[in-house]
């Protein structure tokens, strides 16, 4: 049985162990009924593609024996009998199929059908009786299910997740959600330690107690779940109350916002590879939320994170006092999330869709004392239910378009996937319903192309990237893949046009450098990937690895056999013949107006932004930093500044600011001001630790920063100055690809680079001159630092 939010067959279409089936009222692959029998599971079930499993009845089938199975269809009423005994009695009030073909089928093994006949029945005048819920727990197909009568309603997985949740009897599963609240860092209580059904029958009351399986904390989550049926709305209601008991010991360690449920809407994400005409299309196009002003606003479904987190709370000013959030687009039932309340310990609620799988983060924010969550008991209350499609359509028509920024901005999107050619010719409105992923930081050149007038242009040391593979779909990657593309260059220095792949599960990057430099017309490049993509997806990079200008067009990825004999692969990989394997970045005097070349041969060339530019001083070519400029390096897994590492600046400081700006990772600063500056380290948004002032303003000095052994040691002109205690980590080199420009590694200040859509000013920018910057992935000794000064 395939369950889970990333299961394609969310309607349990892939249930195994069924030898034979009768098909009735077959209008199309999406509209028919299947009555399947199994000698393995000893049961018979009624299934509809848009309804999932409607009814299940145990029956002692034995292989090799014959059974007389009859199905009676009269209007929306279906009955199934075996050897004259009625086993299934179903009224389809959700989405009845009233006509169609009949047939027989087998799925596994062999089946023999004899004496098949179809007989006309008189029209039935009787109406469907009112639905009377009878909830019960049942172990079905080795999972812990909860049924209403003979039909499965939801399953509780071993990882404390409510999955395959139905909102209307007879209609498909719609929701997947955690059965707990998590802070995503300290406690994720997915290990059930105790659970019990408190009440069943006309309503279900179910309690669970869970802890973090990795024992990161002692936090315990108690969940009280009440499932009822509303006969007027004809919907199931799931009222989920989560209680966190936070001890004094844990209060200073947990995060300051907690995610209740993280609801995922099954079938909500389509394949973003829309060049394939057979690509799966998502059911949902819009969501509608009720704001704190009482009005309804609509937000389109896409992978752009509600306009890149520019909206309040990444989704809009949601009304937490009984406000609802409706996901619209299903033709029958649309899911609804409603905040029912919270304990006094929580101060506010914010709700927004995740950019990746459109899951809904319902965030509760505890009251802080300083920057700490105080000890105590915290309760969050959420309801999951459904809404008739007509009512959801009415709210969608009434809703205003939520537009915190210019919604007319167009973005390039990646459409091809595996087996199709990406022509870099499609753009869409940022704030529109679309399935494709944005080619971030990319520019479509509509005057230059390989066989048309469109291509992806890369100016200076820059890169664009797109996500391939998303939620339910892995896009067909093989363990080995052939990649072809056409590239064109103009005054390129460095490693030339480069294509890269990053795996999501281990954050490993693999870059393929064409080596095409100078000025060249369209040239075909071809290579084979060496790392198997993971199931989460692949970030695909398009990079000009050096200065100058490059174009990429007609990219094609094809899965190849693992045993394919590959010869003559001309592609080079980072690093390209490095002189010193430990020297991973070396900027010194080489570059053009757009960038600085990395002479380490690791490809970490830098792009100049704002007021950063080349000048001459004392016969040397140096970079002027005027207090508004900053430099973005091309990032890779070789540039994480993980301890131990050493960073050496040949610097003439004039004003304080950031030496390294890397939001959510860590930052280094020049602090103080003329006549002297100190060096500070900051982990994330935590407290700075600062050295004493020692760098002289307006003078050339060689600053060395050694990060190792839980401390940062600083040197000036080869002489040790001070060691400051620091919590050192490995930086996440790819963090910006799925968030905003604030998480892009940046030297000498922070700014939007090529990622911002709305105006964003640079910040923390240094004033001064830079002659060189070198980064070593080891801790240099005092003697080695001294030799750098002598050289």
C-alpha positions in Angstrom: 0.0 0.0 0.0 1.5 3.3 -1.1 0.6 6.1 1.4 2.3 9.4 2.2 2.0 12.9 0.8 4.4 12.1 -2.0 2.5 9.1 -3.2 1.2 9.6 -6.7 -1.7 7.1 -6.2 -3.3 9.1 -3.3 -6.7 7.3 -4.1 -5.1 3.9 -3.3 -5.2 3.0 -7.0 -2.2 0.8 -6.6 -3.4 -1.6 -4.0 -1.8 -5.0 -4.6 -3.0 -8.6 -4.0 -6.2 -8.5 -6.0 -6.6 -11.2 -8.6 -9.8 -10.3 -10.4 -12.3 -7.5 -10.8 -15.6 -6.5 -12.4 -15.7 -3.1 -14.0 -19.1 -1.4 -14.2 -20.3 2.0 -15.6 -17.0 2.7 -17.3 -17.2 6.1 -18.8 -13.5 6.8 -18.8 -10.3 5.9 -16.9 -11.3 8.6 -14.4 -15.0 7.6 -14.1 -16.0 4.0 -13.4 -16.4 1.5 -10.5 -14.1 -1.4 -9.8 -15.2 -4.4 -7.7 -12.0 -6.3 -6.8 -11.5 -9.6 -5.0 -8.4 -10.9 -3.2 -7.6 -14.4 -1.8 -4.5 -12.8 -0.2 -6.3 -10.2 1.8 -9.5 -12.2 2.1 -11.7 -9.3 1.0 -13.8 -7.7 -1.6 -13.8 -3.9 -2.2 -15.6 -1.2 -4.2 -13.3 1.5 -5.7 -13.8 4.5 -7.9 -10.9 6.6 -9.3 -12.2 9.9 -7.9 -13.4 8.3 -4.6 -10.7 5.9 -3.7 -11.8 2.8 -1.7 -15.6 3.2 -1.0 -16.3 0.0 0.9 -14.3 -3.0 2.0 -15.8 -6.3 3.2 -13.9 -9.4 4.5 -14.7 -12.6 2.6 -12.9 -16.0 2.8 -11.8 -16.2 -0.8 -9.7 -19.2 -1.7 -7.5 -19.6 -4.8 -8.9 -22.2 -7.2 -12.5 -22.0 -6.0 -15.4 -20.5 -8.1 -17.7 -17.7 -6.8 -20.9 -16.3 -8.1 -20.4 -12.5 -7.9 -23.2 -10.2 -9.0 -23.3 -6.4 -9.1 -26.6 -4.4 -9.2 -26.5 -0.8 -10.3 -29.7 1.2 -10.0 -29.1 5.0 -10.2 -26.6 6.0 -7.5 -27.2 2.7 -5.6 -24.8 -0.2 -6.0 -25.0 -3.6 -4.3 -22.6 -6.5 -4.6 -23.5 -10.1 -3.7 -21.4 -13.3 -3.5 -23.2 -16.6 -3.9 -26.4 -14.8 -3.2 -25.2 -13.0 0.0 -25.1 -9.2 -0.1 -21.7 -8.0 1.0 -21.6 -4.3 -0.3 -24.4 -1.8 -0.2 -23.4 1.6 -1.4 -25.2 4.9 -2.2 -22.9 7.2 -4.2 -23.9 10.7 -3.1 -20.5 12.3 -3.8 -19.9 11.9 -7.6 -22.1 9.0 -8.9 -21.3 7.5 -12.3 -24.7 6.7 -13.8 -23.8 5.0 -17.1 -21.0 3.3 -19.0 -19.6 0.0 -20.2 -19.1 -3.2 -18.2 -16.1 -5.5 -18.2 -13.9 -8.0 -16.4 -10.3 -7.5 -15.4 -7.4 -9.0 -13.7 -4.5 -7.3 -12.0 -2.2 -10.0 -10.6 -2.2 -13.8 -11.2 -4.7 -15.6 -13.4 -8.5 -15.5 -13.2 -11.2 -17.3 -15.1 -14.5 -15.7 -15.8 -17.5 -17.8 -16.9 -21.2 -17.2 -17.5 -20.8 -13.4 -17.7 -24.1 -11.7 -18.4 -25.7 -8.3 -18.1 -29.4 -8.0 -17.2 -31.5 -4.9 -17.2 -33.0 -3.8 -13.8 -36.0 -1.6 -13.2 -35.4 2.0 -12.3 -35.1 2.6 -8.6 -37.3 5.3 -7.1 -35.8 5.2 -3.6 -33.6 8.1 -2.4 -30.3 7.6 -0.5 -30.8 7.4 3.3 -29.1 10.0 5.5 -25.5 9.1 6.2 -25.1 7.8 9.8 -21.4 7.7 10.7 -20.0 4.7 12.5 -16.3 5.3 13.2 -14.0 2.5 14.3 -10.3 1.6 14.3 -9.2 -1.3 12.0 -5.8 -2.7 11.1 -6.1 -2.9 7.3 -3.3 -3.9 4.9 -0.9 -3.8 7.9 -1.7 -0.1 8.6 -3.7 1.5 11.4 -6.8 2.8 9.6 -10.0 4.5 10.9 -13.2 3.5 9.1 -16.6 5.0 8.8 -18.7 1.9 8.5 -17.1 -0.2 5.7 -15.2 2.7 4.2 -11.6 3.9 5.1 -11.6 7.5 6.2 -7.9 8.1 7.2 -4.8 6.2 8.3 -2.4 7.0 11.2 1.1 6.1 10.0 4.0 4.8 12.2 5.5 8.3 12.0 2.5 10.0 13.6 1.0 11.4 10.4 -2.7 11.5 9.5 -2.8 10.4 5.8 -5.3 9.7 3.1 -7.9 11.9 4.9 -11.3 12.0 3.3 -13.6 15.0 3.9 -16.8 13.6 2.3 -18.1 10.0 2.2 -17.4 8.6 -1.2 -14.9 11.2 -2.3 -11.2 10.8 -2.7 -8.6 11.4 0.1 -7.6 15.0 0.1 -5.2 15.7 3.0 -2.0 14.6 4.7 -1.0 16.3 8.0 1.3 15.8 11.0 -0.5 14.6 14.1 1.6 17.0 16.1 3.2 20.5 16.2 6.9 21.0 15.6 9.5 23.8 15.8 11.5 22.1 13.0 14.7 22.3 14.9 14.4 21.1 18.5 11.3 18.9 18.6 9.6 16.9 15.9 7.4 14.5 17.9 6.9 11.8 15.3 7.4 8.8 17.6 4.2 7.6 19.2 4.7 6.4 22.8 1.0 6.0 23.7 -2.3 6.1 21.8 -5.9 5.1 22.5 -9.4 5.4 21.1 -11.4 7.3 23.7 -14.7 7.1 21.9 -16.0 5.6 18.6 -19.3 5.2 16.9 -21.1 8.4 15.9 -17.9 10.3 16.5 -14.2 9.4 17.0 -12.1 10.7 19.8 -8.4 9.6 19.6 -5.5 10.6 21.8 -1.8 10.2 21.1 1.4 11.0 23.0 4.6 11.5 21.0 8.2 12.5 21.3 11.1 13.3 19.0 12.6 9.9 17.8 16.1 11.4 17.6 15.9 12.4 21.3 17.0 16.0 20.5 14.7 17.1 23.3 12.5 15.9 26.1 9.5 17.8 24.7 6.3 15.8 24.6 3.3 16.5 22.4 -0.2 15.3 23.3 -2.7 15.4 20.5 -6.5 15.2 21.0 -8.2 14.4 17.8 -12.0 14.5 17.4 -13.5 13.4 14.1 -17.2 14.1 13.4 -19.6 14.2 10.5 -21.6 17.3 9.7 -24.9 16.2 8.0 -25.8 19.7 6.8 -22.4 20.3 5.1 -22.0 16.6 4.3 -18.4 16.8 5.5 -16.1 15.2 8.0 -14.5 17.6 10.5 -11.1 16.9 12.1 -10.6 19.0 15.2 -6.9 18.6 16.2 -5.6 20.0 19.5 -1.9 19.8 20.2 -0.5 20.4 23.7 3.2 21.0 24.3 4.6 20.8 27.8 7.8 22.8 27.8 10.2 22.4 30.6 12.6 25.1 31.9 15.5 23.0 30.5 14.0 23.0 27.0 12.6 26.6 27.0 15.9 28.2 26.1 16.6 25.8 23.2 13.4 25.7 21.1 12.6 27.8 18.1 10.3 30.8 18.5 7.6 29.7 15.9 5.9 26.3 15.8 4.3 24.6 12.8 0.9 22.9 13.5 0.3 20.0 11.1 2.0 21.2 7.9 -1.1 20.2 5.8 -0.4 18.8 2.4 -3.1 18.7 -0.3 -3.0 15.5 -2.2 -2.9 16.0 -5.9 -2.1 19.7 -5.3 1.3 19.7 -7.1 1.5 18.9 -10.8 4.5 18.0 -12.8 6.5 21.2 -13.5 7.9 19.6 -16.7 5.1 21.0 -18.9 7.0 20.4 -22.2 5.6 16.9 -21.8 2.0 16.9 -23.1 1.3 13.9 -20.8 2.4 15.8 -17.6 0.2 15.5 -14.6 -1.9 18.6 -14.0 -2.5 19.9 -10.5 -6.1 20.0 -9.3 -5.7 23.3 -7.4 -5.0 26.8 -9.0 -5.8 29.2 -6.2 -6.1 29.5 -2.4 -8.4 32.0 -0.7 -7.8 33.3 2.8 -9.8 35.5 5.1 -7.8 38.5 6.3 -7.9 40.3 9.6 -10.0 43.0 7.9 -12.7 40.4 7.3 -12.2 40.4 3.5 -11.2 37.5 1.3 -8.0 37.5 -0.8 -6.8 35.0 -3.3 -3.3 33.8 -4.0 -2.2 31.7 -7.0 -0.6 28.3 -6.6 2.9 28.4 -7.9 6.4 27.6 -6.7 7.3 31.3 -6.0 6.6 31.3 -2.3 3.8 33.9 -2.4 6.0 36.4 -4.2 9.2 35.4 -2.4 8.2 36.1 1.2 7.3 39.7 0.5 3.8 39.1 1.8 3.2 39.5 5.6 3.8 36.1 7.2 4.6 34.7 3.8 1.0 34.5 2.7 -0.9 37.6 3.8 -2.5 39.1 6.9 -4.5 36.0 7.9 -7.3 36.4 10.5 -6.4 33.9 13.3 -9.7 34.4 15.1 -11.8 31.9 13.2 -10.6 32.8 9.8 -10.5 30.1 7.1 -8.1 29.3 4.3 -9.7 27.4 1.4 -7.7 25.7 -1.4 -9.8 26.0 -4.5 -9.9 24.0 -7.7 -11.3 20.5 -7.0 -14.6 20.0 -8.9 -16.3 18.3 -5.9 -14.7 19.0 -2.5 -12.1 21.7 -1.5 -10.0 21.5 1.6 -10.3 24.1 4.4 -7.9 24.9 7.3 -9.3 26.9 10.2 -7.6 28.1 13.4 -9.9 27.3 16.3 -7.9 28.8 19.1 -4.8 28.8 21.1 -3.6 29.0 24.7 -2.6 32.4 26.3 1.0 31.4 25.8 0.8 31.9 22.1 0.6 35.5 20.8 -0.3 35.2 17.1 -0.8 32.8 14.2 0.5 33.2 10.7 -0.4 31.0 7.8 1.2 30.6 4.4 1.9 28.0 1.6 5.3 26.5 1.2 6.8 27.3 -2.2 7.7 23.7 -2.9 4.8 21.4 -2.3 2.1 24.1 -1.5 1.8 22.6 2.0 0.2 25.0 4.4 2.3 26.1 7.4 0.0 27.1 10.2 2.5 28.8 12.5 1.9 29.5 16.2 4.2 32.0 17.8 4.8 31.7 21.6 5.0 34.8 23.8 8.7 35.5 24.3 10.6 36.7 27.3 13.6 38.4 25.7 14.5 36.0 22.9 13.4 32.9 24.8 10.2 30.9 24.9 9.3 30.6 28.6 8.5 27.2 30.2 4.8 26.2 30.3 2.0 24.5 28.5 1.1 25.5 25.0 -2.1 24.5 23.2 -2.9 25.0 19.5 -6.2 24.2 17.9 -6.9 23.6 14.2 -9.8 22.2 12.2 -9.4 20.4 8.8 -12.6 20.0 6.8 -14.0 20.4 3.3 -16.1 22.8 1.3 -18.4 22.1 -1.6 -16.9 23.2 -4.9 -19.7 25.7 -5.6 -19.1 27.5 -2.3 -15.3 27.6 -2.9 -15.9 29.0 -6.4 -18.1 31.7 -4.9 -15.4 32.7 -2.4 -12.8 32.7 -5.2 -15.0 35.0 -7.3 -15.5 37.3 -4.3 -11.9 37.4 -3.3 -9.6 40.3 -4.2 -6.2 39.6 -5.7 -3.5 39.8 -3.0 -0.6 41.8 -4.4 2.1 43.0 -2.0 4.4 43.8 -5.0 4.1 44.4 -8.7 2.2 41.3 -9.9 3.0 42.1 -13.6 6.6 41.0 -13.2 7.5 38.2 -15.6 9.9 35.4 -14.8 11.5 32.7 -17.0 10.5 29.1 -16.2 12.0 25.7 -16.8 9.7 23.3 -18.7 11.6 20.4 -20.1 12.6 17.8 -17.6 14.1 14.5 -18.8 13.6 13.6 -22.5 12.6 17.0 -23.7 14.5 20.0 -25.0 14.6 23.2 -23.0 14.5 26.1 -25.4 14.6 28.9 -22.7 11.6 30.7 -24.3 8.8 30.6 -21.8 8.0 33.4 -19.3 5.0 33.7 -17.0 3.7 36.3 -14.6 5.3 35.9 -11.2 1.8 36.0 -9.4 -0.1 33.6 -11.7 -1.1 30.0 -11.3 1.6 27.9 -13.0 3.3 24.6 -12.4 6.8 25.3 -13.7 9.7 26.3 -11.4 11.3 29.7 -11.9 14.8 29.9 -13.5 16.0 32.1 -10.6 18.4 34.9 -11.5 18.0 34.0 -15.2 17.5 36.3 -18.1 15.9 35.3 -21.4 17.6 36.9 -24.3 15.0 37.3 -27.1 17.5 38.4 -29.7 20.0 35.5 -29.6 19.2 31.8 -29.9 20.7 28.6 -31.4 17.9 27.7 -33.8 15.4 30.4 -32.7 15.6 33.9 -31.2 15.6 32.8 -27.5 18.3 31.6 -25.1 19.5 32.0 -21.5 22.0 34.8 -21.1 24.6 35.0 -18.3 26.4 38.2 -17.8 29.7 38.0 -15.9 30.4 35.4 -13.2 26.8 34.6 -12.6 24.5 31.6 -12.6 20.8 30.8 -12.9 19.1 27.8 -11.4 15.9 25.8 -11.5 14.4 23.0 -9.5 13.7 19.7 -11.4 11.7 17.0 -9.7 9.1 18.2 -7.3 7.0 16.5 -4.6 5.2 13.7 -6.5 7.4 13.6 -9.6 11.1 12.8 -10.1 11.1 13.7 -13.8 12.6 10.5 -15.0 16.3 10.9 -14.1 18.4 7.8 -14.5 21.4 6.8 -12.4 23.4 8.0 -15.4 22.2 10.8 -17.7 23.4 12.3 -21.0 23.3 16.1 -21.1 23.6 18.1 -24.3 23.4 21.8 -24.8 24.5 24.6 -27.2 26.7 27.4 -25.9 27.9 30.7 -27.2 30.5 33.0 -25.6 31.8 36.6 -25.8 35.1 37.5 -24.2 34.8 34.7 -21.6 37.7 34.0 -19.2 37.7 31.1 -16.7 36.2 27.7 -17.1 33.5 28.8 -19.6 29.8 27.9 -19.7 29.0 25.3 -17.0 26.1 23.2 -16.1 25.7 21.8 -12.6 23.5 19.4 -10.6 22.8 19.5 -6.9 21.2 16.6 -5.0 18.8 17.6 -2.3 19.3 14.8 0.2 23.1 15.3 0.7 23.6 18.8 -0.8 26.3 17.5 -3.1 27.0 19.6 -6.2 28.4 18.3 -9.5 29.5 20.9 -12.1 30.5 20.2 -15.7 32.7 22.9 -17.2 32.8 23.2 -21.0 36.2 25.0 -21.1 34.9 27.1 -24.0 36.3 30.6 -23.5 37.1 33.7 -25.6 34.5 34.5 -28.3 32.9 31.5 -29.9 29.7 31.0 -31.9 27.2 28.3 -31.1 29.1 25.1 -30.0 27.6 21.8 -28.9 28.7 20.4 -25.5 27.9 16.9 -24.3 28.6 15.1 -21.0 27.4 12.3 -18.7 26.4 12.8 -15.1 28.2 10.8 -12.5 26.0 11.0 -9.5 22.5 9.5 -9.1 19.7 12.0 -8.4 17.8 11.6 -5.2 14.1 11.2 -4.8 13.5 14.8 -3.6 14.8 16.4 -6.7 17.7 18.1 -8.4 18.7 21.8 -8.6 19.9 22.4 -12.1 22.5 25.2 -12.5 23.4 27.3 -15.6 26.6 29.1 -15.0 29.1 31.4 -16.7 32.2 30.2 -14.8 34.2 33.4 -15.4 34.0 36.9 -16.7 32.5 37.9 -20.1 29.1 36.9 -21.4 27.7 33.4 -22.2 24.5 32.0 -23.7 23.0 28.5 -23.2 20.3 27.0 -25.4 18.6 23.8 -26.4 19.4 21.9 -23.2 18.4 18.2 -23.2 18.8 15.6 -20.5 18.2 11.9 -21.2 18.5 8.9 -19.0 21.1 6.4 -20.2 21.9 2.7 -19.3 24.4 2.4 -16.4 26.7 0.2 -18.4 26.9 2.6 -21.3 30.5 2.7 -22.5 31.5 6.4 -22.4 34.6 7.6 -24.2 36.1 11.0 -24.9 34.1 13.0 -22.4 35.8 16.4 -22.7 34.1 18.0 -19.8 36.2 19.3 -16.8 34.9 19.2 -13.3 35.7 21.6 -10.4 38.5 22.0 -9.4 40.3 22.2 -12.7 43.9 21.2 -12.0 44.3 23.3 -8.8 47.8 24.2 -7.8 46.9 23.9 -4.1 43.9 21.7 -3.3 43.4 23.5 0.0 43.2 26.9 -1.6 39.5 27.1 -2.7 39.2 30.8 -3.5 41.9 33.3 -4.6 40.9 36.7 -5.9 43.9 38.9 -6.8 43.9 41.6 -9.5 42.2 39.7 -12.4 38.8 40.4 -13.8 36.7 42.8 -15.8 34.1 45.5 -15.1 31.6 42.9 -14.0 33.7 40.5 -12.0 36.8 39.2 -10.4 38.4 35.9 -11.5 39.1 33.1 -9.0 42.7 31.9 -9.6 42.3 28.9 -7.3 40.7 27.0 -10.2 37.7 26.0 -8.0 35.5 28.3 -10.1 34.5 30.7 -7.2 34.6 33.8 -9.4 33.0 36.9 -8.0 30.4 39.2 -9.5 30.7 42.9 -8.6 27.5 44.8 -7.5 26.7 48.3 -6.5 29.7 50.5 -5.9 32.3 47.8 -6.1 34.8 48.3 -9.0 38.4 48.2 -10.1 40.8 51.0 -9.5 44.6 51.5 -9.7 46.6 52.1 -6.5 50.4 52.2 -6.3 50.6 50.4 -9.6 48.3 47.6 -8.4 44.8 46.7 -9.6 42.5 46.6 -6.6 38.8 46.6 -5.9 37.3 49.8 -4.5 34.5 49.3 -2.0 32.6 52.6 -1.6 30.1 51.5 1.1 27.4 50.5 -1.4 29.2 47.6 -3.1 29.5 43.9 -2.5 30.7 40.8 -4.3 28.8 37.5 -4.8 31.0 34.4 -5.4 29.8 31.5 -7.5 29.0 29.0 -4.8 29.8 25.3 -4.4 30.2 22.6 -1.8 33.9 23.5 -1.7 33.1 26.9 -0.3 31.3 26.3 3.0 33.9 27.9 5.3 33.4 24.8 7.5 35.9 24.6 10.4 38.8 24.3 10.1 39.3 27.1 7.6 41.4 30.2 7.1 40.3 33.4 5.3 43.0 36.0 4.4 42.2 39.6 3.4 44.7 42.0 1.9 42.7 45.0 2.9 42.8 48.8 3.4 39.8 49.5 5.6 38.1 52.9 5.8 34.6 52.0 7.2 33.0 49.2 9.2 30.6 46.6 7.7 30.4 43.0 6.7 33.4 40.9 5.7 31.1 38.0 5.0 27.3 38.3 4.9 25.5 34.9 4.8 22.1 35.1 6.4 20.8 32.0 8.4 24.4 30.7 8.3 26.9 33.1 9.9 28.5 36.5 9.4 31.9 38.2 9.9 32.1 41.9 10.5 34.5 44.8 10.8 33.3 46.6 13.9 34.1 50.0 15.4 35.5 52.7 13.3 38.4 55.0 12.6 41.1 54.9 13.8 40.8 51.2 14.5 38.5 48.2 13.7 37.8 44.9 15.4 36.6 41.6 13.9 33.3 40.1 15.0 31.6 36.7 14.4 27.8 36.0 14.5 26.0 32.7 14.1 22.7 33.3 12.3 20.9 36.1 14.1 22.6 35.4 17.4 24.8 37.5 19.6 28.1 38.9 18.1 31.4 37.9 19.6 34.0 40.7 18.9 37.7 41.1 19.1 39.4 44.2 20.4 40.1 47.0 17.8 43.4 46.3 16.0 43.1 47.1 12.3 44.3 50.6 11.4 42.1 52.7 9.2 43.5 53.8 5.9 46.5 51.4 5.9 47.1 48.2 3.9 47.1 45.2 6.2 46.9 41.5 5.8 44.0 40.2 8.0 43.9 36.4 8.6 40.9 34.8 10.3 41.3 31.2 11.4 38.1 29.3 12.4 38.8 26.1 14.2 38.4 24.4 17.6 35.4 26.4 18.7 37.2 29.7 18.3 38.0 32.4 15.8 41.7 33.5 15.8 42.6 36.8 14.2 46.0 37.9 12.9 47.3 41.2 11.6 50.3 41.2 9.2 51.3 37.7 10.4 51.1 38.5 14.1 48.5 36.8 16.4 46.1 39.3 17.9 43.3 37.5 19.8 41.1 34.3 19.9 37.4 34.8 20.5 35.0 31.9 21.4 32.6 31.0 18.6 30.0 28.3 17.7 31.3 27.3 14.3 29.3 25.5 11.6 29.5 24.4 8.0 27.7 26.9 5.8 24.9 25.7 3.5 26.2 26.8 0.2 22.9 26.3 -1.6 20.5 27.9 0.9 19.7 30.8 -1.3 18.4 28.6 -4.1 15.2 27.9 -2.3 14.8 31.1 -0.3 15.8 34.7 -0.9 18.9 36.7 -1.7 19.6 37.3 2.0 20.9 33.7 2.2 23.4 34.0 -0.7 27.0 34.1 0.3 28.2 37.6 -0.1 31.5 39.4 0.7 31.9 43.0 2.0 28.1 43.6 2.3 24.8 42.1 1.4 22.4 42.9 -1.4 19.9 41.5 -3.9 22.4 40.6 -6.6 20.4 39.2 -9.6 17.6 37.7 -7.4 15.4 40.7 -6.4 12.2 41.6 -8.1 11.3 44.6 -6.0 13.7 47.3 -5.0 16.1 46.2 -2.3 19.1 48.3 -1.1 22.4 46.8 -0.1 23.3 46.7 3.6 26.3 46.4 5.9 28.7 47.4 3.0 32.3 48.1 3.9 34.3 51.1 2.7 37.9 50.5 1.7 40.2 48.8 -0.8 40.8 45.1 -1.4 43.9 43.8 -3.1 43.2 40.1 -2.5 41.0 37.5 -0.8 42.1 33.9 -0.2 40.2 31.1 1.5 41.8 27.8 2.6 39.9 24.8 3.8 42.3 24.2 6.6 43.6 26.1 9.7 46.9 27.7 8.7 49.6 27.6 11.3 51.2 30.7 12.8 54.3 30.0 10.6 52.2 29.6 7.4 50.4 32.9 8.1 53.7 34.6 8.7 55.0 33.3 5.3 52.0 34.8 3.6 53.0 38.2 4.8 56.6 37.7 3.7 55.4 36.7 0.2 
